[in-house]
Amino acid sequence: MTLAILLIAHVANGDTLADRVRSEFLFSWQAYEKYAWGHDELRPISKTPRDWYGQSLLMTPIDSLDTLILMGFNDEADKARKLIDEKLSFDRDISVQNFEITIRLLGGLLSSYELTHDQKLLQLADDLGTRLLPVFNSPTGMPYRFVNLRTGKTSGSKSNPAEIGTLILEFGALSKLTHKPVYFDKAKNALVQLYNRRSKIGLVGEEIDVDSGQWISRTSHVGGGIDSYYEYLLKCARLFGDRDCQSMWRTSIDAVNKYVADGAWYGEVNMDSGKITKPEFGALHAFLPAVLALAGDMPRAQRLEASCFKMWTLAGIEPEAINYRTMKVTAAAYPLRPEIIESAYYLHHYTHDPQYIAMGRTFFDALVKNCRTDAGYTTLKSVETMEKGDLMPSYFLAETLKYFYLLFSNDNSVDRVIFNTEAHPLQKVEVVVDRNVGEAETPQFKFKSVPSPVRDDAAAKATVTLIAGALDGNSAALAALTDGELPSNDDQPAKNVFFGFSSWGGRVRMDFGAKIDIAQINSYSWHPDSRAPQVYKIFAADGSEPNFNPEPSTKLDPATRGWKLIAFVDTRDPEDEGGQYGVSIRDFSGTLGAFRYLLFDFFEAENDDPWGNTFYSEIDVIQR
């Protein structure tokens, strides 16, 4: 299956910072291919592979796949996907860490599925999710840290907020894609159970027993072991429109800002009193400016990123931790972490302030100077001596280089996706598909989960233009897509719009005359055979981009000409094709955005069938 459109507006060309990052990524990927192909990670100094559990779970290929797609390395992505499809099995008698497997493997499989629509990736994600579910079988519902992928035996009752609370994006996305509520429900309950054990002043501790629900360590901070718990409260609200998560986020961040914030830094406090116990801040804490920016708190985000930059420049590259009062390094290692770069990306996106590009250049130049080897990149044992370690973690390709690329490419993906804590993009836009067969097929197009067609929607007032492809001689005119007139049976060509016999499909543009706030885009089709399934990409634009092309030819990727990809629709069922299909494209926030134009890039539903172009009966655009 062809790879989905890239998340960003272009693949960098020329001698640009983004192009340099792209080159370094390819250099690192090729080192992995040469010395560690089929294994979890590469040791670049010794040029040997490393497997987490004595046998490979393809950590680097899965963690890197969406970055390969994002950067346009299609051949490498196809090769990695083939390896995953053909070689990966989770039927292993090994005990794995639920948190790391969830954010790296489950997150990577889900994001790559959403980009490629490779069903094997979703099947693997579903299988993995099922094997991880036993972790939630504790008396409190908070997950154990480890689970045997074959037997389901769990262990590790002493856990922390990050490992308990950093599951809902991945398990929730899996629920959405597989229509299995159990995944979301288990992860949501774990999050709520943890939140309910916060202190009277609203803080969580550093370690908790998931059997008893009692805190083991009452130290509170925003660093490792707690960090992504806060991140996922906000991102759960943004990805799923979850009001509980929004309320928990608001209460929690207010407490953090009141008690954990210490001037321009965030320190370590007692969760009950809020009293500072240690003025320590580190590389993992540097995720917080990004989350604050996502929440709209730019003053705090910018102030804290300035502190992070001071930490970076202290030794020429960031250490794991410092005492921010003495400005002395307290933990000197540098494991190629991405968080400070992630925050620069978010802040540049929201403020357009060039200082964050300059920061990024400082980070990137130091990385190349101190961590590059002749076989990829490696960690540092100490930023004070710059002594190299011997590991290229999978997250270096999944996160660190990805965020550099997004920063230097002026990327706007954060408006359309939510990045999990491993930088795997999960789509905010929901594509709901419903299907009627047999007696349920009626001219009223009534579905259980997709609204019925309406008249006088925004599409009915739009100017609809064919900009590529040719309609079939028996097709209705384009106006039939938006006129509210529906076919009365399942094989009525004159009431449907479809493309020519043996053609690939076509492109149709809607122009609303001015920007409108779009809540939903709904499409409908009806046919007894291969002309029923819907396969199309939908792009949107407001026409303000400098390189905007209102009529991109089939040789042009619309995303390179000022259009934003909104969704990729594919309703094909390998077992049965006919019937009535309804598709509803919507965002949990209630709006897909404000746009003047929509571009529908229609594909034939069956490549081997000359009659494979869908009978589109109606397209509705619902204003907010």
C-alpha positions as a printed Julia matrix, in Angstrom:
624×3 Matrix{Float64}:
   0.0     0.0     0.0
   1.32    3.45   -0.86
   2.56    5.48    2.08
   0.22    8.2     3.28
   0.99   11.83    2.62
   3.74   13.35    4.74
   2.77   15.2     7.89
   4.71   18.29    6.98
   4.35   20.65    4.07
   7.57   19.67    2.35
  10.66   17.54    2.42
  13.55   19.89    2.91
  15.77   20.54   -0.06
  19.01   22.41   -0.41
  21.57   23.32    2.19
  19.16   24.05    5.05
  19.14   23.11    8.7
  16.25   20.75    8.03
  18.23   19.16    5.22
  21.23   18.7     7.52
  19.02   16.94   10.06
  17.56   14.75    7.35
  21.06   13.78    6.21
  22.13   12.93    9.75
  19.05   10.82   10.23
  19.79    8.85    7.07
  23.41    8.43    8.15
  22.25    7.06   11.51
  19.6     4.82    9.98
  22.06    3.34    7.51
  24.45    2.61   10.41
  21.64    0.74   12.14
  20.89   -1.16    8.93
  24.55   -2.11    8.51
  25.42   -3.17   12.04
  22.15   -3.95   13.87
  19.45   -4.73   11.29
  16.64   -6.75   12.84
  17.75   -5.95   16.4
  16.41   -3.47   18.92
  19.21   -0.91   18.97
  22.72   -0.17   17.72
  25.89    0.2    19.78
  27.74    2.58   17.42
  31.18    2.49   19.03
  31.5    -1.3    19.08
  29.3    -1.6    15.96
  27.23   -4.31   17.58
  23.49   -4.8    18.15
  21.65   -4.65   21.45
  18.38   -6.43   22.25
  16.43   -5.36   25.31
  15.23   -8.79   26.38
  17.74  -11.12   24.74
  15.59  -11.32   21.62
  14.55   -8.52   19.31
  11.2    -6.74   19.34
  12.37   -4.52   16.43
  12.48   -1.49   18.71
  14.37    0.81   16.35
  12.42   -0.07   13.15
   9.06    0.46   14.88
  10.17    3.56   16.78
  11.69    5.08   13.61
   9.08    4.18   11.0
   6.96    7.32   11.26
  10.14    9.46   11.14
  11.21    7.68    7.95
   7.79    8.46    6.48
   7.84   12.03    7.77
  11.23   12.75    6.21
  10.31   11.16    2.9
  12.62    8.14    3.04
  10.05    5.95    1.34
  12.38    3.12    0.27
  13.78    2.8     3.77
  10.28    3.01    5.25
   9.01    0.26    2.93
  11.96   -1.94    3.93
  11.35   -1.34    7.63
   7.63   -1.96    7.28
   8.28   -5.2     5.39
  10.58   -6.35    8.21
   7.91   -5.54   10.8
   5.07   -7.12    8.81
   6.97  -10.33    8.14
   9.16  -10.84   11.21
   7.56   -9.27   14.26
   5.73  -11.48   16.74
   4.74  -10.66   20.3
   4.2   -14.3    21.19
   7.35  -14.25   23.34
   8.02  -15.79   26.75
   9.6   -12.59   28.04
   8.65  -10.13   30.76
   8.63   -6.58   29.36
   8.28   -3.11   30.85
   4.75   -2.0    30.07
   5.55    1.72   29.95
   8.43    1.54   27.48
   6.72   -1.05   25.27
   3.57    1.09   25.19
   5.15    4.4    24.27
   7.7     3.0    21.82
   6.1    -0.05   20.2
   2.37    0.42   20.63
   2.66    4.13   19.89
   4.92    3.5    16.89
   2.64    0.84   15.4
  -0.43    3.05   15.79
   1.1     6.18   14.3
   2.57    4.25   11.39
  -0.77    2.56   10.77
  -2.48    5.95   10.63
   0.12    7.11    8.1
   0.15    4.0     5.88
  -3.14    2.18    6.53
  -1.14   -1.05    6.58
  -3.62   -3.38    8.31
  -0.82   -5.62    9.54
   0.45   -2.77   11.73
  -2.96   -2.38   13.35
  -3.24   -6.13   13.84
   0.14   -6.14   15.59
  -0.92   -3.19   17.75
  -4.15   -4.96   18.72
  -2.25   -8.15   19.56
   0.26   -6.21   21.65
  -2.48   -4.3    23.43
  -4.22   -7.54   24.35
  -0.98   -8.97   25.75
  -0.39   -5.82   27.84
  -3.89   -5.67   29.35
  -3.11   -7.96   32.33
  -1.0    -5.17   33.85
  -4.23   -3.46   34.9
  -5.36   -6.44   37.02
  -4.14   -4.95   40.29
  -6.46   -4.31   43.28
  -6.4    -0.58   42.49
  -6.57   -0.82   38.69
  -3.22    0.96   38.46
  -0.88   -1.11   36.26
   1.98   -3.33   37.3
   5.29   -2.39   35.7
   6.04   -5.69   33.93
   4.08   -8.36   32.06
   5.04  -11.6    30.31
   3.88  -11.26   26.72
   3.0   -14.95   26.44
   1.69  -15.92   29.86
   0.29  -12.6    31.06
   2.1   -12.95   34.4
   2.67   -9.55   35.98
   5.25   -8.16   38.4
   6.49   -4.86   39.73
   3.95   -3.42   42.15
   6.15   -0.46   43.06
   5.52    2.03   40.29
   5.41    5.75   39.63
   3.02    8.32   38.13
   4.74    8.35   34.74
   4.45    4.59   34.24
   0.84    4.59   35.49
  -0.38    7.73   33.75
   1.43    7.55   30.41
  -0.74    4.95   28.7
  -4.02    6.61   27.81
  -3.0     8.11   24.46
  -1.82    4.8    23.06
  -4.53    2.61   24.6
  -7.15    5.22   23.74
  -6.03    5.43   20.12
  -6.08    1.63   19.96
  -9.65    1.67   21.28
 -10.65    4.19   18.62
  -9.09    2.21   15.78
 -10.23   -1.26   16.87
 -13.59   -0.24   18.39
 -12.66   -2.05   21.61
 -13.53    0.18   24.6
 -11.6    -1.98   27.07
  -8.27   -0.41   26.12
  -9.35    3.16   26.81
 -11.4     2.22   29.86
  -8.51    0.43   31.6
  -6.01    3.22   30.93
  -8.5     5.93   31.9
  -9.33    4.17   35.18
  -5.62    3.89   36.01
  -5.18    7.6    35.41
  -8.17    8.5    37.56
  -7.08    6.16   40.37
  -3.69    7.85   40.46
  -5.19   11.34   40.36
  -7.55   10.45   43.21
  -4.51    9.71   45.39
  -3.02   13.18   45.0
  -2.25   15.08   48.19
  -4.52   17.72   49.72
  -2.55   20.4    47.89
  -2.93   18.58   44.57
   0.49   16.97   44.07
   1.52   13.38   43.39
   4.55   11.61   44.77
   7.45    9.86   43.13
   6.63    6.2    43.91
   3.43    4.32   44.75
   2.42    0.71   45.44
  -0.26   -0.27   42.93
  -1.49   -3.13   45.16
  -2.16   -1.05   48.25
  -2.5     2.36   46.63
  -0.13    3.81   49.24
   2.64    6.26   48.43
   6.18    4.96   48.95
   7.93    8.24   48.14
   6.21   11.55   48.81
   8.75   13.54   46.81
   7.13   15.56   44.02
   8.62   17.2    40.92
   8.18   17.3    37.13
  11.17   15.13   36.24
  11.61   11.45   35.41
   9.07    9.16   37.05
   6.37   11.87   37.13
   6.9    14.03   34.01
   4.66   12.46   31.35
   1.77   11.93   33.8
   1.15   15.67   33.54
   1.77   15.64   29.8
  -0.87   12.94   29.22
  -3.55   14.68   31.31
  -3.48   17.58   28.86
  -2.95   15.51   25.74
  -5.78   13.11   26.65
  -8.09   16.11   26.79
  -6.83   17.35   23.41
  -6.81   14.0    21.59
 -10.1    12.6    22.86
 -11.97   15.7    23.99
 -12.08   14.13   27.47
 -13.5    16.57   30.02
 -12.29   14.55   33.01
  -8.72   14.77   31.75
  -9.13   18.5    31.12
 -10.33   19.03   34.7
  -7.53   16.84   36.13
  -4.97   18.74   34.05
  -6.22   22.12   35.24
  -6.2    21.13   38.91
  -2.8    19.46   38.63
  -0.96   22.18   36.72
  -2.29   24.82   39.1
  -0.78   22.87   41.99
   2.51   22.36   40.14
   2.79   26.05   39.29
   1.98   27.03   42.86
   4.25   24.65   44.73
   6.84   23.06   42.41
   7.75   26.2    40.46
  10.76   27.94   42.01
  11.35   31.22   40.24
  12.4    30.43   36.67
  12.83   26.73   37.5
  10.81   23.78   38.8
  12.34   21.96   41.75
  11.72   19.04   44.07
   9.17   19.41   46.88
   7.27   17.44   49.49
   3.89   16.46   48.05
   2.04   17.29   51.28
   3.6    20.59   52.29
   4.88   21.91   48.97
   8.17   22.83   50.65
  11.27   22.72   48.42
  13.49   19.76   49.3
  16.06   19.95   46.49
  16.77   22.62   43.84
  17.32   20.08   41.08
  16.3    20.33   37.43
  17.35   18.17   34.49
  17.03   17.07   30.91
  13.78   15.18   31.49
  12.2    18.24   33.13
  12.71   20.1    29.84
   9.52   18.58   28.4
   7.45   21.04   30.42
   7.86   24.18   28.26
   6.32   22.23   25.36
   3.34   21.15   27.45
   2.85   24.64   28.87
   2.95   26.05   25.33
   0.41   23.47   24.15
  -1.81   24.57   27.04
  -1.45   28.22   25.98
   0.7    29.42   28.91
   3.39   31.1    26.81
   4.96   33.29   29.53
   5.76   30.32   31.76
   6.78   28.18   28.78
   9.19   30.8    27.46
  10.64   31.55   30.88
  11.29   27.87   31.56
  12.81   27.22   28.13
  15.23   30.09   28.79
  16.24   28.23   31.97
  16.65   25.02   29.97
  18.94   26.83   27.58
  21.1    27.99   30.5
  21.35   24.36   31.57
  22.45   23.39   28.05
  25.14   26.06   27.8
  26.54   25.3    31.26
  28.8    22.57   29.83
  28.18   22.99   26.11
  25.54   20.24   26.05
  22.85   19.44   28.62
  23.59   17.13   31.57
  21.03   14.82   33.11
  20.62   17.12   36.11
  21.9    20.31   37.73
  21.52   22.2    40.98
  19.93   25.37   39.64
  20.94   27.46   42.62
  24.64   26.67   42.46
  24.51   25.99   38.69
  26.61   22.88   39.22
  26.17   19.62   37.34
  24.82   16.87   39.62
  24.42   14.12   36.99
  26.74   14.5    33.99
  25.49   11.96   31.45
  23.82   12.93   28.16
  21.67   10.11   26.73
  20.69   11.97   23.5
  17.46   13.22   25.05
  14.88   15.09   22.93
  12.86   17.12   25.45
  14.63   20.48   25.19
  14.38   20.31   21.38
  10.72   19.34   21.58
  10.04   22.44   23.67
  11.9    24.67   21.21
   9.73   23.24   18.43
   6.46   23.94   20.25
   7.52   27.44   21.24
   8.65   28.33   17.75
   5.4    27.02   16.34
   3.25   29.1    18.65
   5.35   32.28   18.87
   7.24   32.31   15.52
  10.14   33.75   17.51
  13.43   33.09   15.64
  15.3    32.69   18.94
  14.04   29.11   19.06
  15.55   28.33   15.67
  18.81   29.8    17.01
  18.5    27.61   20.1
  17.89   24.6    17.9
  21.01   25.36   15.88
  23.04   25.51   19.11
  21.63   22.15   20.2
  22.19   20.53   16.82
  25.74   21.78   16.35
  26.7    20.51   19.82
  25.09   17.15   19.09
  27.03   16.7    15.85
  30.29   17.87   17.38
  30.17   15.68   20.48
  28.0    12.63   19.75
  28.59   11.71   16.11
  30.6     8.57   15.43
  31.5     6.83   12.18
  28.45    4.57   12.73
  25.62    6.78   13.96
  25.31    8.77   17.17
  26.06    7.74   20.72
  25.31    8.82   24.25
  27.82   10.66   26.42
  28.96    9.32   29.76
  29.76   12.87   30.84
  29.19   16.32   29.36
  32.12   17.55   31.45
  34.65   15.22   29.8
  32.63   14.48   26.63
  33.52   10.8    27.05
  31.34    8.75   24.73
  29.1     5.88   25.73
  28.1     3.14   23.3
  24.39    3.25   22.52
  22.09    4.87   19.96
  18.7     4.62   21.71
  15.68    4.09   19.49
  14.23    7.37   20.75
  17.12    9.27   19.15
  15.6     8.46   15.75
  11.99    8.55   16.97
  12.21   11.82   18.89
  15.47   13.75   18.95
  16.09   14.01   15.21
  12.37   14.21   14.47
  11.91   17.28   16.66
  14.98   18.92   15.12
  13.44   18.35   11.7
  10.02   19.65   12.71
  11.6    22.74   14.26
  13.74   23.61   11.25
  10.96   22.82    8.76
   8.49   25.3    10.3
   6.17   22.34   10.61
   2.57   22.72   11.79
   1.77   19.08   12.56
   1.03   19.95   16.19
  -2.18   21.61   14.98
  -3.44   18.32   13.53
  -1.94   15.57   15.67
  -1.03   14.86   19.27
   2.49   13.56   19.75
   2.81   10.86   22.36
   5.73   11.07   24.77
   7.87    9.16   22.23
   6.98   11.72   19.48
   4.64    9.35   17.65
   1.92   11.45   16.01
  -1.65   10.34   16.75
  -4.38   11.88   14.66
  -6.83   14.19   16.4
  -9.23   13.92   13.5
 -11.66   11.05   13.83
 -12.82    9.22   10.71
 -16.07    7.41   11.53
 -17.19    4.78    9.04
 -20.61    3.16    9.02
 -22.1     0.68    6.58
 -25.57   -0.57    5.73
 -26.22   -3.83    3.92
 -29.39   -5.65    2.96
 -32.61   -4.28    4.42
 -30.75   -1.45    6.15
 -29.98    0.11    2.75
 -32.59    2.81    2.2
 -32.71    6.04    0.16
 -32.59    7.99    3.42
 -28.99    6.81    4.15
 -29.69    6.28    7.85
 -26.66    5.09    9.82
 -26.04    4.34   13.48
 -22.9     6.46   13.88
 -22.83    8.76   10.85
 -25.37   11.58   10.37
 -27.82   11.25    7.48
 -27.31   13.61    4.51
 -28.75   17.11    4.82
 -29.75   19.9     2.44
 -28.53   23.48    2.55
 -25.19   22.66    4.15
 -22.05   24.66    3.31
 -21.19   22.35    0.41
 -24.53   23.16   -1.27
 -23.43   26.8    -1.52
 -19.85   26.08   -2.61
 -18.39   26.24   -6.11
 -17.35   22.7    -7.01
 -14.66   22.23   -9.67
 -13.04   19.2   -11.26
  -9.3    19.91  -11.37
  -7.95   16.48  -12.32
  -9.33   13.31  -13.81
 -12.46   12.81  -15.91
 -15.96   11.83  -14.92
 -17.47    8.72  -16.47
 -19.84    9.25  -19.37
 -22.69    7.85  -17.27
 -21.88    9.94  -14.18
 -24.05   12.75  -12.95
 -22.61   16.28  -13.08
 -20.5    17.45  -10.13
 -23.5    19.35   -8.76
 -24.98   15.98   -7.71
 -22.35   15.76   -4.98
 -23.85   18.69   -3.08
 -27.47   19.07   -4.19
 -29.05   16.91   -1.49
 -30.71   14.68   -4.11
 -30.03   11.04   -3.22
 -30.3     7.88   -5.33
 -33.36    5.7    -4.78
 -31.55    2.39   -5.31
 -28.06    0.9    -5.22
 -27.23    1.07   -8.93
 -28.35    4.46  -10.21
 -25.44    6.06  -12.11
 -27.3     9.25  -13.0
 -27.69   10.1    -9.29
 -24.03    9.57   -8.44
 -20.69   11.14   -9.3
 -17.93    8.75  -10.35
 -14.8     8.75  -12.44
 -14.14    7.14  -15.79
 -13.83    3.46  -16.6
 -10.31    2.16  -15.86
  -9.13    5.54  -14.51
  -7.23    6.14  -11.26
  -9.83    8.59   -9.9
  -9.7    12.38   -9.8
  -9.48   15.59   -7.81
 -12.39   17.85   -6.89
 -12.13   21.26   -5.22
 -14.78   23.04   -3.17
 -14.54   26.82   -2.83
 -16.75   28.38   -0.16
 -15.9    31.94   -1.25
 -14.54   32.82    2.2
 -13.17   30.99    5.21
 -15.72   28.99    7.17
 -15.32   27.09   10.44
 -15.87   23.43    9.52
 -17.24   21.03   12.13
 -17.74   17.91    9.99
 -17.25   16.58    6.49
 -19.57   13.68    5.63
 -19.53   11.55    2.48
 -21.95    8.9     1.23
 -21.83    6.14   -1.39
 -24.09    3.28   -2.53
 -23.5     0.38   -4.91
 -23.99   -3.4    -4.83
 -20.37   -4.17   -5.66
 -16.9    -2.63   -5.98
 -18.15    0.92   -6.54
 -19.39    1.23   -2.95
 -16.18    1.63   -0.86
 -14.75    5.12   -0.43
 -11.03    5.83   -0.78
  -9.86    9.44   -0.75
  -7.63   11.99    0.89
  -9.06   15.33    1.89
  -6.97   18.49    2.06
  -7.95   21.97    3.24
  -6.55   25.46    2.71
  -7.38   29.06    3.47
  -5.47   30.29    0.43
  -3.01   32.43    2.4
   0.13   30.32    1.99
   2.75   32.04   -0.22
   3.1    28.95   -2.42
  -0.62   28.16   -2.55
  -1.72   26.43   -5.73
  -5.53   26.21   -6.01
  -5.33   23.56   -8.73
  -2.44   21.18   -7.96
  -1.91   18.73  -10.78
  -1.63   15.02  -10.13
   2.15   15.4   -10.33
   2.07   17.73   -7.32
   1.62   16.73   -3.72
  -0.99   19.22   -2.45
   0.84   19.36    0.89
   3.74   21.05   -0.93
   1.43   23.71   -2.37
  -0.24   25.23    0.65
  -2.79   22.49    1.39
  -3.11   20.68    4.74
  -3.97   17.0     4.87
  -7.1    16.56    6.98
  -7.78   12.84    6.67
  -7.24    9.68    4.67
 -10.48    7.74    4.19
 -10.47    4.06    3.26
 -13.66    2.05    3.85
 -12.63   -1.05    1.91
 -13.55   -4.4     3.43
 -11.48   -7.3     2.04
 -14.36   -9.71    2.51
 -17.29   -7.74    1.12
 -17.47   -4.55   -0.89
 -21.08   -3.67   -1.64
 -23.58   -1.68    0.36
 -24.14    1.81    1.61
 -21.21    3.65    3.2
 -21.32    6.75    5.35
 -18.15    8.54    6.47
 -17.98   11.36    9.0
 -14.73   13.29    9.48
 -14.6    15.32   12.66
 -12.32   16.53   15.42
 -12.9    15.94   19.11
 -12.41   19.68   19.66
 -15.53   20.36   17.61
 -13.78   22.01   14.67
 -11.6    20.8    11.81
 -10.46   24.39   11.31
 -11.36   27.49    9.34
 -10.8    27.04    5.6
 -11.96   28.47    2.29
 -11.11   25.45    0.16
 -11.41   21.68    0.38
  -9.66   19.33   -2.03
 -10.89   15.75   -2.43
  -8.3    13.43   -3.94
 -10.37   10.4    -4.98
  -8.84    6.98   -5.72
 -10.32    3.93   -7.36
 -11.43    1.49   -4.69
 -10.2    -1.59   -6.56
  -7.04   -1.3    -8.65
  -7.67   -4.54  -10.55
 -11.27   -3.7   -11.39
 -11.85   -1.29  -14.32
 -15.22   -0.54  -12.72
 -13.55    0.3    -9.43
 -14.42    4.0    -9.13
 -16.86    4.7    -6.33
 -20.44    5.94   -6.78
 -20.38    9.06   -4.57
 -23.95   10.03   -3.77
 -23.42   13.11   -1.61
 -20.82   15.14    0.29
 -21.92   17.4     3.14
 -19.82   20.07    4.85
 -21.25   21.11    8.19
 -20.3    24.5     9.61
 -19.59   24.87   13.29
